[in-house]
Amino acid sequence: MPKDGQWQQYGKYLGLAFVLPSCTLVGFLIGKGLDKLFGTHFLTFIFLLLGIAAGFIDLIRETKPEK
């Protein structure tokens, strides 16, 4: 049976599995909404890239060893 510390590790890494897809989805939805609001077609792509970048930055921060 895993100890309590191991369950916390499982929870941490399970949460990391949702970071990149959720950031990407949020960026896409914001861009899509702004495109609809302003009548443009390029903001979806820009905010999609920003969401992907935010997801990777968060993944790197969370997996970086603490000093």
Buried (B, 14 or more C-beta within 10 A) or exposed (E): EEEEEEEEEEEEEEEEEEBBEBBBEBBBBBBBEBBEEEEEEEBBEBBBBBBBEBBBEBBEEEEEEEE
